[in-house]
Amino acid sequence: MATLRIIPASALTPGLATIIVSLPGRTIRSCALMVQAQPHGVVQVAFASGEVITLMARTMVGRIEAPPTSARPRRSPAA
């Protein structure tokens, strides 16, 4: 089961987790490719969808982390 967390924008990190940002008139659901903290308490985020937005560091965003996959050892074919 996926894990949903609400975190401040300042805690974002690039990776495979889906980030959800609700904006007036639209919602972004995408992976963060780049997260850069700027002076004066803002964070720039570049998403895999091609959008780049600037958020206040204290803005709360959703983060969905996929469950880890279990790696099963493969069976060797019977001879």
C-alpha positions as CSV (number, residue, x, y, z in Angstrom):
1,M,0.0,0.0,0.0
2,A,1.3,3.5,-0.9
3,T,2.3,5.9,1.9
4,L,0.8,9.4,1.8
5,R,2.5,12.1,3.7
6,I,1.9,15.8,4.0
7,I,5.2,17.6,4.2
8,P,6.5,21.2,3.9
9,A,8.0,22.2,0.6
10,S,11.3,22.7,2.3
11,A,11.5,19.0,3.0
12,L,11.0,18.0,-0.7
13,T,13.7,15.9,-2.4
14,P,14.0,14.8,-6.0
15,G,13.0,11.2,-6.5
16,L,10.4,8.7,-7.6
17,A,7.7,9.7,-5.1
18,T,4.7,11.4,-6.6
19,I,4.3,15.0,-5.3
20,I,0.8,16.6,-5.2
21,V,0.4,20.3,-5.3
22,S,-3.1,21.9,-5.4
23,L,-3.1,25.3,-7.1
24,P,-6.1,27.5,-7.9
25,G,-7.6,26.0,-11.0
26,R,-5.3,22.9,-11.3
27,T,-3.5,20.2,-9.4
28,I,0.0,19.0,-10.2
29,R,0.7,15.2,-9.7
30,S,4.2,14.4,-10.8
31,C,7.7,13.4,-9.6
32,A,10.1,16.1,-8.6
33,L,13.2,16.2,-10.8
34,M,14.9,19.2,-9.1
35,V,14.3,20.9,-5.8
36,Q,16.3,24.0,-5.1
37,A,16.0,26.1,-1.9
38,Q,16.3,29.9,-2.7
39,P,17.0,32.7,-0.3
40,H,14.1,34.4,1.5
41,G,12.3,31.1,2.2
42,V,11.2,29.9,-1.2
43,V,11.7,26.6,-2.9
44,Q,11.8,26.0,-6.7
45,V,10.6,22.7,-7.9
46,A,10.9,21.2,-11.4
47,F,8.5,18.4,-12.1
48,A,8.8,15.5,-14.6
49,S,5.6,16.9,-16.2
50,G,7.7,19.9,-17.4
51,E,6.2,22.4,-14.9
52,V,8.5,24.5,-12.7
53,I,6.9,26.3,-9.7
54,T,8.1,28.4,-6.8
55,L,6.6,27.6,-3.4
56,M,7.0,29.2,0.0
57,A,9.2,26.9,2.1
58,R,6.3,26.4,4.6
59,T,3.8,25.4,1.9
60,M,2.4,22.0,2.6
61,V,2.4,19.4,-0.3
62,G,1.4,15.8,-0.5
63,R,4.0,13.1,-1.1
64,I,3.0,9.5,-2.2
65,E,5.7,6.9,-1.8
66,A,5.2,3.6,-3.6
67,P,5.6,0.5,-1.4
68,P,9.0,-1.2,-1.7
69,T,8.9,-4.2,-4.0
70,S,10.0,-7.5,-2.6
71,A,12.9,-9.0,-4.5
72,R,12.4,-12.7,-4.8
73,P,15.3,-14.9,-5.8
74,R,14.8,-16.4,-9.3
75,R,14.7,-20.1,-9.6
76,S,17.2,-21.6,-11.9
77,P,15.6,-23.8,-14.7
78,A,15.6,-27.5,-13.9
79,A,18.1,-29.4,-15.9
